[in-house]
Amino acid sequence: MTAKVYGIPNCDSVKKAIASLKNSNIEVVFHDFKKYGVPAELLDQWISTFGLEKLINRKGTTWRGLDESLQGKAQSPEGAKALLLEYPSIIKRPVVEFNGVLSIGQTDFSIGNS
């Protein structure tokens, strides 16, 4: 089994998710937003699946560092998409695709022994 994890490598939530997946013997393919950007072809799906309120991390330092006019762009799907592509660090992390299911912000992928 393989999971695709999207995020930034120094994010604690991303690190926890990757460790949990590997501890469950799940192969991890990591997509680094800092190196490769946000996959624009997937962003519409993420917006549709999670909604802007859940997808945008309004508590993080990157979001808080944006001026109000940039933050205001996040009110519409089109503006939010442009903002997320330009500032991928405002995406709540990690985004994980595993077994055909998308999750966001989940860090525990323990399988089995319950």
C-alpha distances in whole Angstrom, upper triangle without the diagonal:
4,7,10,13,17,20,22,22,24,24,23,21,19,19,18,15,14,15,14,10,10,13,10,8,5,6,9,11,14,17,20,23,26,25,24,25,23,22,25,23,21,24,25,22,22,26,26,23,24,27,29,30,27,26,28,29,33,33,32,34,33,34,37,38,39,42,43,43,39,38,40,38,35,37,36,33,34,36,33,30,33,33,29,29,32,31,27,27,29,25,24,21,18,17,13,11,8,8,11,13,15,16,19,20,18,17,16,12,13,12,14,18,20
4,7,10,13,16,19,18,21,21,21,19,16,16,16,13,11,13,13,9,10,13,11,9,6,5,6,7,11,13,16,19,22,21,20,21,20,19,22,20,18,21,23,20,19,23,23,21,22,25,27,28,25,23,26,26,30,30,29,31,30,31,34,35,35,39,40,40,36,35,37,35,32,34,34,30,31,33,30,27,29,30,26,25,28,27,23,24,25,22,21,18,15,14,11,9,7,8,10,12,13,14,17,18,16,16,15,12,14,13,16,20,22
4,6,10,13,16,16,19,18,18,15,13,14,14,10,9,12,11,8,10,13,11,11,7,6,5,6,8,11,14,16,19,19,18,19,17,16,19,18,15,18,20,17,16,20,20,18,18,22,23,24,21,19,22,22,26,26,25,27,27,27,30,32,32,35,36,36,33,31,33,31,29,31,30,27,28,29,26,24,26,26,22,22,25,24,20,21,22,18,17,14,12,10,7,6,5,7,9,10,10,11,13,14,13,13,13,10,13,13,17,20,22
4,7,10,13,13,17,16,17,15,11,13,14,11,10,13,13,10,12,15,14,14,10,9,6,5,6,7,11,13,16,16,14,15,13,12,16,15,12,15,17,15,14,18,19,16,17,20,21,22,19,17,19,20,24,24,23,25,24,25,28,29,29,32,33,33,29,28,31,28,26,28,27,24,25,26,23,21,23,23,19,19,22,20,17,18,19,16,15,13,10,8,6,5,7,10,10,11,10,11,12,14,13,13,14,13,16,17,20,23,25
4,7,9,10,13,12,13,11,8,10,11,8,7,11,12,10,12,15,15,15,11,10,7,6,5,6,8,10,13,14,13,13,12,12,15,16,13,14,17,15,13,17,18,16,16,19,19,20,17,15,17,17,21,21,19,21,20,21,25,25,26,29,30,31,27,26,28,26,24,26,26,23,24,25,21,20,21,21,17,17,19,18,14,14,16,13,12,9,7,6,5,7,9,12,13,12,10,10,10,11,11,11,13,12,15,17,21,24,25
4,7,9,12,11,13,11,8,11,13,10,10,14,15,13,15,18,18,18,15,14,10,9,6,5,6,7,10,11,10,10,8,9,13,14,11,11,15,14,11,14,17,15,15,17,17,18,15,13,14,14,18,19,17,19,17,18,22,22,22,26,27,27,23,22,25,23,20,23,23,20,21,21,18,16,18,17,13,13,16,14,10,11,13,10,10,7,6,5,6,8,11,15,15,14,11,10,10,11,12,12,15,15,18,20,24,27,28
4,7,9,8,10,9,6,9,12,10,11,14,15,15,16,19,20,20,17,16,12,11,8,6,5,6,8,10,10,9,9,11,14,16,13,13,17,16,13,16,18,17,16,18,17,18,15,12,13,12,16,16,14,15,14,15,19,19,19,23,24,25,21,20,23,22,19,23,23,20,21,21,17,16,17,16,12,13,14,12,8,8,10,8,8,6,5,7,9,12,15,18,18,17,13,12,10,10,12,12,15,16,20,22,26,28,29
4,6,6,9,9,7,9,12,12,11,14,16,16,17,20,21,22,19,18,14,13,9,8,5,6,6,9,10,10,11,13,16,19,16,16,20,19,17,19,22,21,19,21,19,20,18,15,15,13,16,16,13,14,13,15,18,18,19,22,24,25,22,21,24,23,21,24,25,23,23,22,19,18,19,17,14,14,14,12,9,7,11,10,10,8,8,10,12,15,18,22,22,20,17,16,13,13,15,14,17,18,21,24,28,30,31
4,6,8,10,7,7,11,11,10,12,15,15,15,18,20,20,18,16,13,12,9,9,7,9,8,10,12,13,14,16,19,21,19,19,23,23,20,22,25,24,22,24,23,23,21,18,18,17,19,19,15,16,15,18,20,20,22,25,28,29,25,24,28,26,24,28,29,27,27,26,23,22,22,20,17,17,18,15,13,11,14,13,13,10,10,13,14,17,19,22,23,22,19,18,16,14,15,14,17,18,21,23,27,29,30
4,6,9,8,7,11,12,12,13,16,17,17,19,21,22,21,19,16,16,12,13,10,11,10,12,15,15,16,19,22,24,22,21,25,25,22,24,27,25,23,25,23,23,21,19,18,16,18,17,14,14,14,17,19,18,20,24,26,28,24,24,27,27,25,28,29,28,28,27,24,23,23,21,18,19,19,16,14,11,14,14,14,11,11,15,16,19,21,25,26,24,21,19,17,15,16,14,17,19,22,25,28,30,31
4,6,5,6,9,10,11,12,14,16,17,18,20,21,20,19,16,16,13,13,11,11,11,14,16,15,16,18,21,23,21,20,23,23,19,21,24,22,20,22,20,20,17,16,15,13,15,14,11,12,13,15,17,17,19,23,25,26,23,22,25,25,22,26,27,25,26,25,22,21,22,20,17,18,18,15,13,10,12,12,10,8,8,12,14,17,19,23,24,22,19,16,14,11,13,11,15,17,19,23,26,28,29
4,5,5,6,9,10,10,12,14,15,16,18,20,19,19,16,17,14,15,14,15,15,18,19,19,19,21,24,26,23,22,25,25,21,23,26,23,21,23,22,21,18,17,17,14,17,15,13,14,15,17,19,20,22,25,27,29,26,24,28,27,25,28,29,28,29,28,24,24,25,23,20,21,22,18,16,13,15,14,12,9,9,13,15,18,19,23,24,22,19,16,14,11,12,9,12,15,17,21,24,25,26
4,5,5,6,9,10,11,12,14,15,17,19,17,18,15,16,13,14,14,14,16,18,19,18,18,20,22,24,21,20,23,22,18,20,22,20,18,20,19,18,15,15,15,13,16,14,12,15,16,17,19,20,22,26,27,28,25,23,26,26,23,26,27,25,27,26,23,22,24,22,19,20,21,18,15,13,14,12,9,7,6,10,11,15,16,20,21,18,16,13,10,7,8,6,10,12,15,18,22,23,23
4,5,5,6,9,10,11,12,14,15,17,15,15,11,12,10,11,10,12,13,15,16,16,15,17,20,21,18,18,21,20,17,19,22,20,18,20,20,20,16,15,16,14,17,16,14,16,16,18,20,21,23,26,28,29,26,24,27,26,23,26,27,25,26,26,22,22,23,21,18,19,20,17,14,12,14,12,10,6,5,9,9,13,14,18,19,17,14,12,10,8,9,7,10,12,15,18,21,23,24
4,6,5,6,9,10,11,12,14,15,14,14,11,13,11,13,12,14,15,17,18,18,18,20,23,25,22,22,25,24,21,23,26,23,21,24,24,23,20,19,19,17,20,19,17,18,19,21,23,24,25,29,31,32,29,27,30,30,27,30,31,29,30,29,26,25,27,24,21,22,23,20,17,15,17,16,14,10,9,12,12,15,16,20,21,20,17,15,14,12,11,8,11,12,14,18,21,23,24
4,6,5,6,9,10,10,12,14,14,14,12,14,13,15,15,17,18,20,21,21,21,22,25,26,23,23,26,24,21,24,25,23,21,24,24,23,19,19,20,18,21,19,18,20,21,22,24,25,27,31,32,33,30,28,31,31,28,30,31,29,31,31,27,27,28,26,23,24,25,22,19,17,18,17,14,11,9,12,12,15,15,19,21,19,17,14,13,10,9,6,7,9,11,15,18,19,20
4,5,5,6,9,10,11,13,11,12,10,12,11,13,14,16,18,19,20,20,19,20,23,23,20,20,23,21,18,21,23,20,18,21,22,21,18,17,19,17,21,19,18,21,21,22,24,26,27,31,32,33,30,28,31,30,27,29,30,27,29,29,25,25,27,25,21,23,24,22,18,17,18,15,13,9,7,10,9,12,12,15,17,15,13,11,10,9,7,4,6,7,10,13,16,18,19
4,5,5,6,8,10,11,9,9,7,9,9,12,13,15,17,18,18,19,18,19,23,23,20,21,24,22,20,23,24,22,21,24,24,24,21,19,21,20,23,22,20,22,23,24,26,28,29,32,34,35,31,30,33,31,29,31,32,29,31,31,27,26,28,26,22,23,25,22,19,18,19,17,15,12,9,11,10,12,12,15,17,16,15,13,13,12,10,8,9,9,11,14,17,19,21
4,5,5,6,9,10,10,11,9,12,12,15,16,19,20,21,22,22,22,23,26,27,24,25,28,26,23,26,28,25,24,27,27,27,23,22,24,22,25,24,22,24,25,26,28,30,31,35,36,38,34,33,35,35,32,34,35,33,34,34,30,29,31,29,26,27,28,26,22,21,22,20,18,14,12,14,13,15,15,17,20,19,18,16,16,14,12,9,9,9,10,13,16,17,19
4,5,5,6,9,9,11,10,14,14,17,18,20,22,23,23,24,23,24,27,27,24,25,27,25,22,25,26,23,22,25,26,26,22,22,23,22,25,24,23,25,26,27,29,31,32,36,37,38,35,33,36,35,32,34,34,32,34,34,30,29,32,30,26,28,29,27,23,22,23,21,18,15,12,14,12,14,13,15,18,17,16,14,15,13,10,7,6,5,6,9,12,14,16
4,5,5,7,5,7,7,11,12,15,17,19,22,22,22,23,22,22,25,25,22,23,25,23,21,24,25,22,21,25,26,26,22,21,24,23,26,25,24,27,27,28,30,32,33,36,37,38,35,33,36,35,31,34,34,31,33,33,30,28,31,30,26,27,29,26,23,22,23,20,18,15,12,13,10,11,10,12,15,14,14,13,14,14,11,9,8,6,7,9,12,15,17
4,5,5,5,6,7,11,12,16,17,20,22,22,22,24,23,24,27,27,24,26,28,26,24,27,28,25,25,28,29,29,26,25,26,25,29,28,26,28,29,30,33,34,35,38,40,41,37,36,38,37,34,37,37,34,36,36,32,31,33,32,28,28,30,28,25,24,25,23,21,17,15,16,13,14,13,15,18,18,18,17,18,17,14,12,11,9,9,11,13,16,18
4,5,7,10,11,14,16,19,21,24,25,26,26,27,26,27,30,30,27,28,31,28,26,29,30,27,26,30,31,31,27,26,28,27,30,29,28,30,30,32,34,35,37,40,41,43,39,38,40,39,36,39,39,36,38,38,35,34,36,34,31,31,33,31,27,26,28,25,23,19,17,18,16,17,15,17,20,19,19,18,19,18,15,12,10,9,8,9,11,13,15
4,6,9,11,14,16,20,22,24,27,27,27,28,27,26,30,29,26,28,30,27,25,28,29,25,25,29,30,30,26,26,28,27,31,30,29,31,32,33,35,37,38,41,42,43,40,38,41,39,36,38,38,36,38,38,35,33,36,35,31,32,34,32,28,27,28,25,23,20,17,18,15,15,12,14,17,17,18,17,18,18,15,12,10,7,6,6,8,11,13
4,6,9,13,15,19,21,24,26,26,26,27,26,26,29,29,26,28,30,27,26,29,30,27,27,31,32,32,28,28,30,29,33,32,31,33,33,34,37,38,39,43,44,45,41,40,42,41,38,40,40,37,38,39,36,34,36,35,32,32,34,32,28,28,29,27,25,21,18,19,16,16,13,14,17,18,19,18,20,20,17,15,13,10,10,9,11,14,17
4,6,10,12,16,18,21,24,23,23,24,23,22,26,25,22,24,26,24,22,26,27,23,24,27,29,29,26,25,27,27,30,30,29,31,31,32,35,36,36,40,41,42,38,37,39,37,34,37,36,33,35,36,32,30,33,32,28,28,31,29,25,25,27,24,22,19,16,16,12,12,9,11,14,15,15,16,18,18,15,14,12,9,10,10,12,15,18
4,7,10,13,16,19,21,21,20,22,21,20,24,23,21,23,26,23,22,26,27,24,24,28,29,30,26,25,27,27,30,30,28,31,30,31,34,35,36,39,40,41,37,36,38,37,34,36,36,33,34,35,31,29,31,31,27,27,29,28,24,24,26,23,22,19,16,16,12,12,10,12,15,16,16,17,18,19,17,15,15,12,13,13,16,19,22
4,6,10,12,15,18,17,17,18,18,17,21,21,18,20,23,21,19,23,24,22,22,25,26,27,24,22,24,23,27,27,25,27,26,28,31,31,32,35,37,37,34,33,35,33,30,33,33,30,31,31,28,26,28,27,24,23,25,24,20,20,22,20,19,15,13,12,10,10,10,12,14,15,14,15,16,16,15,13,14,12,14,15,18,21,23
4,7,10,13,15,14,13,15,15,14,18,18,16,18,21,19,18,22,23,21,21,24,25,26,23,21,23,23,26,27,25,26,25,27,30,30,30,34,35,35,32,31,33,31,29,32,31,28,28,29,26,24,25,25,21,21,23,22,18,19,21,18,18,15,13,12,10,10,11,13,14,15,14,15,16,17,16,15,17,15,17,18,22,25,27
4,6,9,12,11,11,12,12,13,16,17,15,16,20,18,17,20,22,20,20,23,23,24,21,19,20,20,23,24,21,23,21,23,26,26,27,30,32,32,28,28,30,28,26,29,29,26,26,27,24,21,23,22,19,18,20,18,15,15,18,15,16,12,10,10,9,11,12,15,16,16,14,15,14,15,15,14,16,15,18,20,23,26,28
4,6,9,8,7,9,9,9,13,14,12,13,17,16,15,18,20,19,19,21,21,22,20,17,18,18,22,22,20,21,19,21,24,24,24,28,29,29,25,25,28,25,23,26,26,23,23,23,21,18,19,19,15,14,16,15,12,13,16,13,14,12,10,10,10,11,14,17,17,17,14,15,14,15,16,16,18,18,21,23,26,29,31
4,5,5,6,7,8,10,14,16,14,15,18,18,16,19,22,21,20,22,21,22,20,17,17,17,20,21,18,18,17,19,22,21,22,25,27,27,23,23,26,24,22,26,26,23,23,23,20,18,18,17,14,13,14,13,10,11,14,12,14,11,11,11,12,14,17,20,20,20,17,17,15,16,17,17,20,20,23,25,29,31,33
4,6,5,4,6,9,11,14,13,12,16,17,15,16,20,19,18,19,18,20,18,14,14,15,18,18,16,16,14,16,19,18,18,22,23,23,20,20,22,20,19,22,22,20,20,19,16,14,15,14,11,9,10,9,6,8,11,10,12,11,11,11,13,15,18,22,21,20,17,17,15,15,17,18,21,21,25,27,31,33,34
4,6,6,9,12,14,17,16,16,19,20,18,20,23,23,22,23,21,22,21,17,17,16,19,19,16,16,13,16,19,17,18,21,23,23,20,20,23,21,20,24,24,22,22,21,18,17,16,15,12,11,11,10,8,8,12,12,14,13,13,14,16,19,22,25,24,24,21,20,18,18,20,20,23,24,27,30,33,36,37
4,6,9,11,14,17,17,17,20,21,20,22,25,24,24,25,23,25,24,20,20,20,22,23,20,19,17,19,22,21,21,24,27,26,23,24,26,24,23,27,26,24,23,23,21,18,18,17,15,13,13,13,11,12,15,15,17,16,16,16,17,19,22,25,25,24,22,22,20,20,22,22,25,25,28,30,34,37,38
4,7,8,11,13,13,14,17,18,17,19,22,22,22,23,22,24,22,19,19,20,22,24,21,21,18,20,23,22,22,25,27,26,22,23,26,23,22,25,25,22,21,21,19,16,16,16,13,11,12,12,10,12,15,14,17,16,15,15,16,17,20,23,22,22,20,20,19,20,22,22,25,25,28,30,33,36,38
4,6,8,11,11,11,15,16,15,16,19,20,19,20,18,21,19,16,16,17,19,21,18,18,15,17,20,19,18,22,23,23,19,19,22,19,18,22,21,18,17,17,15,13,12,12,10,7,8,9,7,10,12,11,14,14,14,13,16,17,20,23,22,21,18,19,17,18,21,21,25,25,28,30,34,37,38
4,6,9,8,7,11,12,11,13,15,16,16,16,15,18,16,13,13,15,18,20,17,18,16,16,20,20,18,21,23,22,18,18,20,17,16,19,18,15,15,15,13,10,11,11,8,6,9,9,6,10,11,9,12,12,12,11,13,14,18,21,19,18,15,16,14,16,19,20,23,23,27,28,32,35,36
4,5,5,6,10,10,10,12,15,15,16,17,16,19,18,14,16,18,21,23,21,22,19,20,23,23,22,25,25,24,21,21,22,19,18,21,19,16,15,16,14,11,12,13,10,8,12,13,10,13,14,12,15,14,14,12,13,13,17,19,17,17,14,16,15,18,20,21,24,23,27,28,32,35,36
4,5,5,7,9,10,11,13,15,15,16,15,18,18,14,15,18,20,23,22,23,20,20,23,23,21,24,24,23,19,19,20,17,16,18,16,13,12,13,12,8,9,12,9,7,11,12,11,14,15,13,16,16,16,14,16,16,19,21,19,18,16,17,17,19,22,24,26,26,30,31,34,38,38
4,6,7,8,10,11,12,14,15,16,16,20,19,16,17,20,23,26,24,26,23,23,26,27,25,27,27,26,22,22,23,20,18,20,18,14,14,16,14,11,13,15,13,11,15,16,14,18,18,15,18,18,17,14,15,14,18,19,16,17,15,17,17,20,22,24,26,26,29,30,33,37,37
4,6,5,6,9,10,10,12,13,14,17,16,13,15,18,21,23,22,24,21,21,25,25,24,26,26,25,22,22,22,19,17,19,17,14,14,16,14,11,13,15,12,11,15,15,13,16,16,13,15,15,14,11,12,11,15,16,13,13,11,13,13,17,18,21,23,22,26,27,30,33,34
4,5,5,6,8,10,10,11,11,14,13,10,12,15,17,20,19,21,19,18,22,22,20,23,23,22,18,18,19,16,14,16,14,10,11,12,10,7,10,11,8,8,12,13,11,14,13,10,13,14,14,11,13,13,17,19,16,15,12,13,13,16,18,20,23,23,27,28,31,35,35
4,5,5,6,8,10,10,10,14,14,11,13,17,19,22,22,24,21,20,24,24,22,24,24,22,19,19,19,16,14,15,12,9,10,12,10,8,11,13,11,11,15,16,14,17,16,13,15,16,17,13,15,15,18,20,16,15,13,15,14,18,20,23,25,25,29,29,33,36,36
4,5,5,6,8,10,11,14,13,11,14,17,20,23,22,25,23,22,25,26,24,27,26,25,22,21,21,19,16,17,15,12,13,15,13,11,14,16,13,14,17,18,15,18,17,14,15,16,15,12,13,12,15,16,13,12,10,12,12,16,18,21,23,22,26,26,29,33,33
4,5,5,6,7,9,11,10,7,11,13,16,19,19,22,20,18,22,23,22,24,24,23,20,19,20,17,14,16,14,11,13,15,12,10,14,14,11,12,16,15,13,15,13,10,11,12,12,9,11,11,14,16,13,11,8,9,9,13,15,18,20,20,23,25,28,31,31
4,6,6,5,6,9,9,7,9,13,15,18,19,21,19,17,21,22,20,22,21,21,18,16,17,14,11,12,11,8,10,12,9,8,12,12,10,12,15,15,13,15,13,10,12,14,14,12,14,14,18,19,17,14,12,12,11,14,17,20,22,23,26,28,31,34,33
4,6,6,8,11,11,10,13,16,18,21,22,25,23,21,24,26,24,26,24,24,21,20,19,17,14,14,13,9,12,14,12,11,15,16,14,16,19,19,17,19,17,14,15,16,17,14,15,15,18,19,15,14,11,13,13,16,18,21,23,23,27,28,31,34,33
4,6,9,11,10,9,13,15,18,20,21,24,23,21,24,26,25,27,26,26,23,21,21,20,16,17,16,13,15,17,14,14,18,18,15,17,20,20,17,19,17,14,13,15,14,11,12,12,14,16,13,10,8,9,10,13,15,18,20,20,23,24,27,30,29
4,7,8,6,6,10,12,14,17,18,21,20,18,21,23,22,24,23,23,21,18,19,18,14,15,14,12,15,16,13,13,17,16,14,16,19,18,16,17,14,11,10,12,13,10,12,13,15,17,15,12,9,8,8,11,13,16,18,19,22,24,27,29,29
4,6,6,6,9,12,13,16,18,21,19,17,20,22,20,22,21,21,18,16,16,15,11,11,11,9,13,14,11,11,15,15,13,16,18,17,16,17,14,12,11,14,15,13,16,16,19,21,18,16,13,12,11,13,16,19,22,22,26,27,30,33,32
4,5,5,6,9,10,14,15,18,16,13,16,19,17,18,17,17,15,12,12,11,8,8,9,7,11,11,8,9,12,11,10,13,15,14,14,14,11,10,10,13,15,14,17,18,21,23,21,18,15,14,12,14,17,20,23,24,28,29,33,35,34
4,6,6,8,9,12,14,17,16,13,15,18,17,18,17,17,16,12,13,13,9,9,11,11,14,14,10,13,15,14,13,16,18,16,15,15,12,10,10,13,15,15,18,19,22,24,22,19,16,14,12,13,16,19,22,23,27,29,32,34,33
4,6,7,9,11,13,16,16,14,16,19,18,20,19,20,18,15,16,16,12,13,14,13,16,16,12,14,17,15,13,16,18,16,14,14,11,9,7,10,12,11,14,16,19,21,19,16,13,11,8,9,12,15,18,20,23,25,28,30,29
4,6,9,12,12,15,14,12,15,17,16,19,18,19,16,14,15,14,11,12,13,11,14,14,10,11,14,12,9,13,15,13,11,11,8,6,5,9,10,9,12,15,18,20,18,16,12,10,8,9,12,15,18,20,23,25,29,31,31
4,6,9,9,12,11,8,12,14,13,15,15,16,13,10,12,12,8,11,12,11,14,12,9,10,12,10,8,12,13,10,10,9,6,5,6,9,12,12,15,18,21,24,22,19,16,14,10,11,15,17,20,22,26,28,32,34,33
4,5,6,9,9,7,10,12,12,15,15,17,14,11,14,14,11,14,16,15,17,15,12,14,15,12,10,14,14,11,10,8,5,6,5,8,11,12,16,19,22,25,24,21,17,14,11,10,14,16,19,21,25,27,31,33,32
4,6,8,8,6,7,10,10,13,12,14,12,9,12,13,10,12,15,16,18,15,12,15,16,13,12,16,15,12,12,11,7,9,9,12,15,16,19,22,25,28,27,24,20,18,14,13,17,19,22,25,28,31,34,36,35
4,7,9,7,7,10,12,14,14,17,15,12,15,17,14,16,19,19,21,19,16,18,19,16,15,18,18,14,14,11,9,11,9,12,15,17,20,23,26,29,28,25,22,19,15,13,16,18,21,24,27,30,33,34,34
4,6,6,6,9,10,14,15,17,15,13,16,17,15,17,20,20,21,19,16,18,18,15,13,16,16,12,12,8,7,9,9,11,13,16,19,23,25,29,28,25,22,19,15,13,16,17,21,23,26,30,33,35,34
4,5,5,6,9,12,14,16,14,13,16,17,16,19,21,22,23,20,17,19,19,15,14,17,15,12,12,9,8,12,12,13,16,18,22,25,28,32,31,28,25,22,18,16,20,20,24,26,29,33,36,38,37
4,6,5,7,10,13,14,11,11,14,15,14,17,19,19,20,17,14,16,15,12,11,13,11,8,9,6,6,10,11,13,16,17,21,24,27,31,30,27,24,22,18,17,20,21,25,27,30,33,37,39,38
4,5,5,9,10,12,9,7,11,12,11,14,16,17,17,14,12,14,14,10,10,13,12,9,10,8,6,9,11,13,16,18,21,24,27,31,29,27,23,21,17,16,20,21,25,27,31,34,37,39,39
4,6,8,9,12,11,9,12,14,13,16,19,20,20,17,15,18,17,14,14,17,15,12,14,11,9,13,14,16,19,21,24,28,31,34,33,30,26,24,20,19,22,23,27,30,33,36,39,41,40
4,6,9,12,10,9,13,14,14,17,20,21,21,17,16,18,17,13,14,16,14,11,13,11,10,14,16,18,20,22,26,29,32,36,34,32,28,26,22,21,25,25,29,32,35,38,41,43,43
4,7,8,6,6,10,11,11,14,17,18,18,14,13,15,14,10,12,14,12,10,13,11,10,14,16,18,21,22,26,29,32,35,34,31,27,26,22,22,25,27,30,32,36,39,42,44,44
4,6,6,6,9,10,12,14,17,19,18,14,14,17,15,12,15,17,14,13,16,15,13,17,19,22,24,25,29,32,35,38,37,34,30,29,25,25,29,30,34,36,39,42,46,48,47
4,5,5,6,9,10,12,14,17,17,13,13,17,15,13,15,18,16,14,17,17,14,17,19,22,25,26,30,32,35,38,36,34,30,29,25,25,29,30,34,36,40,42,46,48,47
4,5,5,7,9,11,13,15,15,11,12,15,13,11,14,16,14,14,17,18,15,18,20,24,26,26,30,32,36,39,36,34,30,29,26,26,30,32,36,38,41,44,47,49,49
4,5,5,8,10,12,13,13,9,9,12,10,8,11,13,11,10,14,14,12,15,17,20,23,23,27,29,32,35,33,31,27,26,23,23,27,29,33,34,38,41,44,46,46
4,5,6,8,11,13,13,9,9,12,11,8,11,14,12,11,13,13,10,13,15,18,21,21,25,27,31,34,32,29,25,24,21,21,25,27,30,32,36,38,42,44,43
4,5,6,9,11,12,8,9,12,12,10,13,15,14,14,16,17,14,16,18,21,24,23,27,29,32,35,33,30,27,26,23,23,27,29,33,34,38,40,44,46,45
4,5,6,9,8,5,6,9,8,7,10,12,12,12,14,16,13,14,17,20,23,22,25,27,31,33,30,28,25,24,22,23,26,29,32,34,37,39,43,45,45
4,6,7,8,5,4,8,9,7,9,12,12,12,13,14,11,12,14,17,19,19,22,24,27,30,27,25,22,21,18,19,23,25,29,30,34,36,39,42,41
4,7,9,7,7,10,11,10,12,15,16,15,17,18,14,15,16,20,22,21,24,26,29,31,29,26,23,22,20,21,25,28,31,32,35,37,41,43,42
4,5,5,6,8,10,10,12,14,15,16,17,19,15,15,17,21,23,21,24,25,28,30,27,25,22,22,20,22,25,28,31,32,36,38,41,44,43
4,6,5,6,9,10,10,12,14,15,15,17,15,14,16,19,20,18,21,22,25,27,24,22,19,19,18,20,23,26,29,30,34,35,38,41,41
4,5,5,6,9,10,11,13,14,15,18,16,15,18,21,22,20,23,23,27,29,26,24,21,22,20,23,26,29,32,32,36,37,41,44,43
4,5,5,6,9,10,11,12,14,16,14,14,17,20,22,20,24,25,28,31,28,26,23,23,21,22,26,28,32,33,36,38,42,44,44
4,5,5,6,8,10,10,11,13,10,10,13,16,18,17,20,21,25,27,25,23,19,19,17,19,22,25,28,29,33,35,38,41,40
4,5,5,6,9,10,10,13,11,11,14,16,17,16,19,20,23,26,23,21,18,18,17,19,22,24,28,28,32,34,37,40,40
4,6,5,6,9,10,13,12,12,16,18,19,18,21,22,26,29,26,25,21,22,20,21,25,27,30,31,35,36,40,43,43
4,5,5,6,8,10,9,10,13,16,18,17,21,22,26,29,26,25,21,21,18,19,23,25,28,30,33,35,39,42,42
4,5,5,5,8,7,7,10,13,14,13,17,19,22,25,23,21,18,17,15,16,20,21,25,26,30,32,35,38,38
4,6,6,9,10,9,13,15,16,15,18,19,23,26,23,22,19,19,17,19,22,23,27,27,31,33,37,40,40
4,6,9,9,11,15,16,18,17,20,22,26,29,27,26,22,22,19,20,24,25,29,30,33,35,39,42,42
4,5,6,8,12,13,15,15,19,21,25,28,26,25,21,20,17,18,21,22,26,27,31,33,37,39,40
4,5,6,9,10,12,12,15,17,21,24,23,21,18,17,14,15,18,19,23,24,27,30,33,36,36
4,5,8,9,11,12,15,18,22,25,24,22,18,17,14,13,17,17,21,23,26,29,32,35,35
4,6,9,11,12,16,19,22,25,24,22,18,16,13,12,16,18,21,23,26,29,33,35,35
4,6,8,9,12,15,18,22,20,18,14,13,9,10,13,15,19,20,24,26,30,32,32
4,6,7,11,14,17,20,19,17,13,10,7,6,10,12,15,17,21,23,27,29,29
3,5,9,12,15,18,18,15,12,9,6,5,8,9,13,14,18,21,24,26,27
4,6,10,12,16,16,13,10,8,6,5,7,8,11,12,16,18,22,24,25
4,7,10,13,13,10,7,6,5,7,8,10,13,13,16,18,22,25,25
4,6,10,10,8,6,5,6,8,8,9,11,10,14,15,19,22,23
4,7,6,6,5,7,9,12,11,12,13,12,15,16,19,22,23
4,5,5,7,8,11,13,11,13,12,10,13,12,16,19,20
4,5,8,11,14,17,14,16,15,12,14,13,15,19,20
4,7,10,13,17,15,17,17,14,17,16,19,23,23
4,7,10,13,12,14,15,12,15,15,18,22,22
4,7,10,10,13,14,13,16,17,20,23,23
4,7,6,10,11,11,14,16,19,22,22
4,6,9,11,12,16,18,21,24,23
4,6,9,11,15,17,21,23,23
4,6,8,11,14,17,19,19
4,6,9,13,16,18,18
4,6,9,12,14,14
4,6,10,12,13
4,7,9,10
4,7,9
4,6
4
